[in-house]
């Protein structure tokens, strides 16, 4: 019997552990149960916060800092990860919700300028191919802030320049591109979307995500109405339907602006990541893949990392086992592409305790050991 080969590719457990850290805990548990197994860890993400760092970890990219302005006006450094003229970066590193104090979260006022500054810094350094994860933003400005930082000006019906923020969305009549960054025409952009939402409407950027960014019910209505008018303008500029494209509502509509103004392609984040790190190739001779995320719930099947990897595993004829921090009580595992799934955290463990990285790592390692004993040792008996 040949040594067991296991691929480990777990998403980050948000707010607790990175993809790399979760993978390491899984590998520790596997090796405790299967000391002769070959375990290969690949850091992954679906376009959400931490995706670029995960790709860089798996693909061996170096990081580069760029000074940016956070959505609430504070200076900071954001990072892109580069290999020759290709760079991966996360919007969240420049405009992340976690970087904004709770009392200052207001998607009508906050702008996405930091992302544009990060892109400009990479452009100036020679990057020409961009792959951008848009998850985790604090903004809902349709990308006005990011595009303004790249030299675009947004004008009302009288030709007056508008402040590039969510509150201005409904008043934008045209875009002046005369001062756009001179290197943009040489660059290509691909967006790794972690959501499928269109720009506006019941499942759009404002209604689905603005409340968690601090928007009141009235602000959500204003933002959604503004995004509708803004989307119509983008459709006219692009000469095609941008606003209803799957994923155009990512990061408060930044995806829509980048598609219309920069010609960016919008893609499933996990599909982009798997292609970048060679995950499908890694599955070719694997006996099993272990994937996972912080919580398995109704959103797991909506383009999230674990399902994307499990679907790729199924296509390769490889069993996919999921490990998570917790599992929603109403989740129907029969609808998900996992051969099995296990929640690592004991039901009686308080959330505050479970979120401590050292404690979480111990539970994850124990869960992985259980998986090895049940799925490999047990199957061989």
N, C-alpha and C positions, 0 to 999 in steps of 0.2 A: 504493500500500500504506500502510495507516494505521500510525502509530507503535506499536511493540510495547508492550503493557501487562502488567506483571508485578507480582503481589502477593507480598510476602515475609512469611512468618509462621512463624518458627522458634521452637521452645521453647528455653529456656535449655540450655546445655551444663553440666550440674551440676558445681559445684565449679570452674568455669572462667570462663564468660561468661553474662551475663544474656540474656534474649530480645532486648532492645533492642540489646545489643552484637553478638549473632550476626547479627541482621537488618542492622545497619550494615555488617558485614564482607561479607555477601552482596551488599548493594546496591553496595558499592565495586567488587566484582568484576564485577557485571552492567554497571555504567556504564562500566567500562574496555573491555568488549567491545561494548556497545551504547549509545554516548553519547547517542543520540536516544530511547532507550526511556523510557517512563513507569514508574517504580518506586515502589510504595507499600508501606511497611513497617507492619506491625501486630504489636505485641508480644502474645504469647499464653502460655498455660499450661493445665494440665489439672486444676488443683486442688492440685498439689504446691507445694513451696517456690518462692516468687517469682511465683505466679499473680496475687496482688492487685496487686503492683507493675506487672506486665505490663499488666493491665487498666487500671490508673490511667494508665499511659503512653499507651495507645491511646485511652482515653476522656476524658483530660484531667482527672483527679481530683486533688485536693490531699491531702497526707498529714498525719496528726495523731498525735502521740506519746501514749502512755499508760504510766505506770510499772507494771511487772509483776515478778513473782517467777519466775525461771527454774526449771525442774524440780528442779535441785539446790540451790535456795535463794538463789541470788545475785540481787541487784536488777538490773534492766535496763529499757530502753524498747522497747516494741513499737509498731507503727504500724497504723493503719487508713487507708483511702483513701475519701474522701467526695465525694458529689455530692448536695446537698440532704439528704434524710433517708435516702439509700441509702449503705451503706458496704460495701466489699470489704475483707476481711482474711485473713491467712494464719495458721493455727495455728503454723506453724514460726517465725514472728517472735516468739512468746511461749514456745513449748515445743519448739523445734526440737532435733533430735538433734545438730546441729552446734554448738549452744550449750553442750552438756554435755561436759566432759572425758572422754576414753575410760575412765579409771579410775573414774569416778563413774556410769557408765551402768548402771542397774539398774531395769528397768521394774516390778519389784514394789514398789520404794520410791519412785520418782519420781512426781510428781503433775502433773496438767494445769491447776493453778490459774491459771497465767499467762494461759491463753486466756479463762477466765472473767473475770479482771480486765480484759483488753482489751475484752471485750464490754461489761462494766459501764461502763467509761470512755466507750465510744461511746454507750451508752444514755443516760448522764447528760448527754452533750453534744447529745442530740437525735436520734440515729440511731434509726430505727424499722424499716428494712428491711436485713437482713444477708445478705450472700453470703460464705460462708466456705470457703476452701480448707483441707483438713485434712491434706495430705501433709507428710511429713518430721518427724513428732513423735517425741519421745524416750520417750513414755509408753505404757503399756498398762493404764490404770486404769478403762477403761469410761466415761471422762468424769467420774468421781467428783470429781476435783479441780476441773475447770472448773465443774461444777454447784455444788459446795460454795462456790466463790468467788462464785457468783450467789445464794447464800442457802439452797440445798438441804442437808438433813442426812440422812445415811445411817445407818440404825439396824439393829441385830442383832435376833434373835428376842426378846430381853429388853427391847428399847427403848433399849438403850445406843447412843450415837453412836460410829460407827467412824471411824478415820482414813481420809481420802479418798485411797486409794492402791491399787495393784494387789494388794497382799497382803491387802486386806480384801474383795475382790470376792466370794469364796465365802461370806461371812458376812452379806451384806446381805439383810435380810428386808423392809425397807420404806423409804420415802422420806418425810421430813417437809418439806412445801412451805410451811409457815406463815410462814417468814422469807424466802421468795424475793424477789428484787429487785422492787420495786413497779411497775417499768415494763415488766417482761417480758410482761405480758398485752397490751401495746400493740405488741409487736414481732413481726415475721415473719422466719423464718430459712430460708434455702435453702443447702444444703450442696453444694459442688463436690467430688465424690469422684474421686480419681485412681486408686482401686482398686475392684474389684467384690466384694471379700471380704465374706462374712457375718461375724457377730460371733464365732463360735467354730467348731470343727471343723477338718478337714484343711486347708481354705483360709482359715481365720479369722484374726483379728487376732493371736493369740498364736503359732500354729504357723507362719504365713507371715512375720511381721515382727518378733516379739519377739527372735529370735536376733540380728538385726542391731542391736538396741537394747541388747544386752548380757546377755540372758537365757541361763542355762544350760539344758541339756535338761530337768532337773528343774523349773526355774522355768517353762519353757514349759508343761509338763504342769499345774503348779499354776494358772498363769494361764488356761489354756484351760478347766480345770474350773471355776475361779471365774467366768469369763465365761459359761459355760453356765448356772450358777445365777442370775447377775446378769441374763442375757438373759431367763430365764423370768420373773423379777420385772418387768422392763420390759414384757414381753408382757402381763402381768396389768394393769399400770398403764394401758397404752395401749389395752387391749381389742382388740389385733390383733397379728399376728406381726411383731415388730420384729427379733428376733435373726437371722432367716434372710434378711432383706431384702438385696438386692444393695447393697453399699457400707456396710452397717451396721458393718463391722469397721474402717472408715477411722479412722486416728489412734488405734489401740489401743482402738477401741470408742466414741470420743467421738460418732461419727455416730449410734450406737444410742441413747445417752443423750439427745442433742438431739432425735432423732425422737420418743422416748417422752415426754420431759419438757417440751420446748418446741414440739412439733408441727412440727419442721423437716422440710422436703422433701429427699430425697436424689436427686441428679442426676448425670449424667455431667459431669465438670468441663469437658471441652473443649466440650461442647454449650452449657453455660452461658456460657463465655467467648466463643464465637463469636457468640452472640446479643447479648451485652453490647456487643461492639466492632463489630458490623455486618459481620462477615467475609463472610457469605453474600452480602450486598449488594455488597461490594467485588469479589466474584468474577464478578458479572454480566457485566461487559464486559472481563474479563481474558483474556489469551491463555495465561497460565501462572501457576501458583502454586508458589513454592519454600517448602517447609517442612522440618522436620528436628528432630533431637534429638542429644544427645551420643553415643548408641550405638543402632544399630538391631539388635535381637535378638528373642528369642521374646516379650518383653513388649510390643513395639511395637504389636502388634495388639490388646492388651488395654485398649483405651480411652485410649491415649496420644495426645498432641497431634498428632503427625505423621499418624497414621492418621485421626483425626477430621477434620482439615483436608483430607486427600486424599479422603476419602469425600464431604465437602461439595463439593469441586471436581468430582468425578465426576458428582454430581447436577446440577452447573451446566454440564457438558460442557467442563470446563477440565482441561488436563493438570496433574498434580501431580508435581513432581520433589523428591526428598528429598536433603538433604545432612546428613551426620552426621560426628562425630569419628572413629568407628570402626564396623565392622560385624562382627557375629558370623559366624564361618566357616560355621556350620550354618544360617544364616537362609535361607529360601526366598523370594526376592523375588517369585516368581510368586503367592504367597499374600497379598501386601501390595498396597494400592491405588495404588502409585506407577507412573507411566510409566517412571521410571528412578530410580536412587539412586546416590549417589557418596559414598565415604568421603574426607573431606578430608585426614586425617593420613596421611602416608606410612608404610608398614608398618615401615620401619626407624627411625622416630622414637621414642625412649624416651618412656614415658608421662609421666615427670616434666617432660620438655621440652615435650611436646604440651599439657600442662595450663597452661602459661604463657599468659596471655591474649593478649599481643602476638604470640606465635608462632602460637597457634591462629587468631587473626584473619587472619593472613597466609595460612594454609592454607585457611581458609574462603573468603576472597576469591578465591584461585586456583581453588578448586573451582567457585565460582559463575561465574567467567569461562569455565571449561570447559563448564559447563552451557549458558551462553549461546551459545557457539560451536557446540556439538553440537546443541542442541535448537531454536535459533532460526536462526542463520546457516546451519548445515548443512541444516536442513529447508527453507530457502528456496532453496538451490542446486539 
